[in-house]
Amino acid sequence: MEESYYSTKKVAKILDVKTITIRRWIQSGKLIAYKIGKELRIKKSDLDNFLNNRKVKI
């Protein structure tokens, strides 16, 4: 099964934040990204892990 990769722009749109926020999370190590050519890509599974680690318990 092939893994999906998202651009920083797509992830920013999904999370309703600015692209610079995504880049800051990547630079700080909070979000894992892969450099493919000149572009940064985020695996769907890494994005899912990032979101699961930030769940708020009510």
C-alpha positions as CSV (number, residue, x, y, z in Angstrom):
1,M,0.0,0.0,0.0
2,E,1.4,3.4,-1.0
3,E,1.7,6.2,1.5
4,S,0.2,9.6,0.8
5,Y,2.4,12.7,1.1
6,Y,1.1,16.3,1.6
7,S,2.8,19.6,0.8
8,T,3.2,22.1,3.6
9,K,0.5,24.2,1.8
10,K,-2.0,21.3,1.8
11,V,-1.3,20.6,5.5
12,A,-1.8,24.2,6.4
13,K,-5.1,24.2,4.6
14,I,-6.2,21.0,6.3
15,L,-5.3,22.4,9.8
16,D,-6.5,26.0,9.0
17,V,-3.2,27.6,9.8
18,K,-0.6,29.5,7.8
19,T,2.2,27.7,5.9
20,I,4.8,29.4,8.1
21,T,3.3,27.7,11.1
22,I,3.7,24.3,9.5
23,R,7.4,25.2,8.6
24,R,8.0,26.3,12.2
25,W,6.6,23.0,13.5
26,I,8.9,21.2,11.1
27,Q,11.9,23.2,12.2
28,S,11.2,22.7,15.9
29,G,10.8,18.9,15.4
30,K,7.2,18.8,16.3
31,L,6.2,17.6,12.8
32,I,8.2,15.2,10.7
33,A,8.8,16.2,7.1
34,Y,10.8,14.9,4.1
35,K,12.7,17.0,1.6
36,I,12.0,15.8,-1.9
37,G,13.9,18.0,-4.3
38,K,13.3,21.5,-3.1
39,E,9.9,20.7,-1.6
40,L,9.0,19.6,1.9
41,R,6.5,16.8,2.2
42,I,4.6,15.3,5.2
43,K,3.5,11.7,5.3
44,K,-0.2,11.2,6.1
45,S,0.8,8.8,8.9
46,D,3.2,11.5,10.4
47,L,0.4,14.1,10.3
48,D,-2.0,11.6,12.0
49,N,0.6,11.0,14.7
50,F,1.2,14.7,15.2
51,L,-2.6,15.3,15.6
52,N,-3.0,12.2,17.9
53,N,-0.3,13.5,20.2
54,R,-2.2,16.7,20.7
55,K,-5.6,15.3,21.7
56,V,-7.3,17.1,24.5
57,K,-9.0,14.9,27.1
58,I,-12.3,16.3,28.4
